[in-house]
Each structure stands twice: as structure tokens, then as C-alpha cells.
């Protein structure tokens, strides 16, 4: 997937609820900040994914270490509401790394059984390209990130439907 890095030891995710009027401005400010920002040495890549409904923006970072939770929005935090960055570790993945999904679905899963079932069922879903399963570092559940050729509209359970990432770079 576009936001997959084989060298990543941890990822951090932050969902900012910007509201429809502020989503575009929030993405533009975030991109501008990261084009100027000096990156920490262990940061591999960053991306933000606007929600399809215009209400939120997800920031995604990949780290070569077990990074401490750190907001990609800076000291002022994201516009609107956020519960803060969460650190996750990859548990499994399906699909092709060479596939480039145009849309993503973010699914919260409560336990390991649900998480494994979600990942196992993903390849059979029409329009699915790939998926990755993560466990939250503090033990409070699992996160499924699925990649799709088209927006998820066929009843597949997602917490947030996201467009393709707006990426400002990737360290090689």
C-alpha cells in the first residue's frame, strides 16, 4: 500500500474531527508544515488522509523505532477535536504491496478474534486491494486499514472512509 513501509517498527495515527468547513484548510496547513519541518531521525514517512464526508482528517506516520505518541499537527494540535495520537504495531497484512488503492477504510476492532476474522475476510471483498491489521500499543484494541479501488459503500463496516493519502515525502 502507499502508506506501508517494510522498515516501520511502529505507526502513529491521529484522527482530527475538523468539520466540513475546515477540512481543506487543515490539510493545506498540515502539508505546508511538513514541507518546512525538519524530520526526526527515526521518522520514515508521513501522510494525511481526508475523510470522504469532509468531517475529519487522519494523520499517519511510520517510525523506525517504538516512537512516543507525537502529534503531527505540532504544538497547537489539530483543528477541531482529536483524542490525540495513538501508537500501533503491525500484526498482519493481505494483498499486494504494488497495488495503489484510491480509497481507504479505517475499522476499529475490539478483540483479536474480530481482528483476525476481518483480515481473513478482506481478500474476498469486491474492490478490496489490500489491508493491514494493527494492535494498539496500550492494548485497547485493534485497527484495520483497508485499501479499495472505489469508496466503501457496500455495507463493509468502517469507522471512517478516507480518500487517498496526501503525502509530503518519504525517507528512503
N, C-alpha and C positions, 0 to 999 in steps of 0.2 A: 504494500500500500504506500501511498505518498508519504504518510507520516510514520512509517515503520523504519527503524534503524537497527540492524543486527547488533551493533555495539552498545545499544542502550541498556543500562542496568536498571534504570527507573524512568518513569514518566510522571509528569505532573499535569493535572487537569484542573481548570477553574472555569466554572460556568457563571458568567455575569449576566444578570437579568437587566438588560438595558432599556427595554420597552421599544416599541416600533419606531418612535421618533428619533431615537438616539443610536440605533444600531449602526448605521452607516458612518456616523461621526466617530463612534467608538472604534470601529475597525480602522478607519483612516488614521486616528490618533495612535492606535497601537502599532500599525505598520510604520508610521513616521518615527515613533520612539525607537523601535527595534532596528531601523536602518541607521540610526545615530548611536545606538547603545553599544558600549564595549561589552562583549560577551564574557561571562565567567568561563574559566578554562575547561570545566567539565560539562558545559552545555553543548550538546550536539546539534540541536535544531529546534526551531520554534515555528508554530503555525497558529492561526486563529481561524475558526470556522463559524460563520454567522448562521443562525437558525433560519430555517425556511419561512417561519411565521413572523420573522422580524423582531422577535421579543428578546433574543439573547445572543450572546457571543461566547463561544468556548475557546479558551486558550489551551494550547497543548505544547509541552516541552519535553525533550528527550535528553537524558543525562547519562554520562559515562559512569557516574557514581550513584550511591544512595543519597541523593540530594535532600536537603532540608526543604520543607514546603516554602515556596517563594513565589509571590505574585508577579506574573509577567507584566502587570499593569503599572508597576512602580509604587512608590511610597504613598501616593494618593489613592491607590486601589482602583478598581474598575468603576466605570459609571454605573449608577443604579445599585442593585443588590447582588452580593456574592457571599457564599458561606466560606469563601477562602479556597486556596489551592489545596488539592489532595494529591498525595503521592501513591502511585500504583506500581506493581511489578507484573510483567507479562507471565501468564500462566499457559497460554496456548494460542495457536493461530491456525486458520484454514484458508485455502485459496492461494492465488498466485501473487508473488511479490511484484511481478511485472505488470499486473493489471492496474489500471488507473481509474478508480471509481470517480464518478462525478458527484455523488452524494454519500452522506454518512448517516448512520443511526447510532445513537447513544442509548444503551439499555442498562438500567440498574438491575442487578440480580442479587437476591437475598442470601443464597447459600450455595455451597459447592455443587450440589446436585442440579439445581436450576442452571447454574453457570455452565456446567458440562453439557447438559441437555441442549442449552441454547447454542453452544459452539458446534455440537454434533449435528444439529438440525440445519444449521446455516447453509451448507453446500447444496442442499436440496431446494432451497428457496429460489423461486424465479427471480431473475435480475440481480441476485447476490453475486458479488465479485470476490469478497474476502471478508474475514473477520478476525478480530483479536480479542482475547479474554484477559483481563487483568484482575488482580486481587488488591484490595486497598491495604496499604501498609499498616493501618491501625486495626485491621481485622473486621471492619464494619461493612463487609460485603464485597461484591464483585462488579466489574464494569465491562460491558461488552461494547466494542466498537465495530460496527459492520459497515462495509463498503458496498455501494449499489450503483448500477448503471442508470437508474432512474430514482426519483424520490420514493420513499417507502410509503405506499398508500394502501396496501392490500391486507391490512389488519395485523401486520407484524408488529409486535409490541416494542415500541421505542419510547424512551423518555423525551428525547429531543431529536428532531430530524434536522440535519445540518447540510449545508452546501459544501462544495469542495474547499479545501483549505486555502487561505490566503497566507502564503509562506514568504518570509523575508530572507531566508537563507538557510544553509545547512553546512555545518563544518564537516570537511572530509578528512 
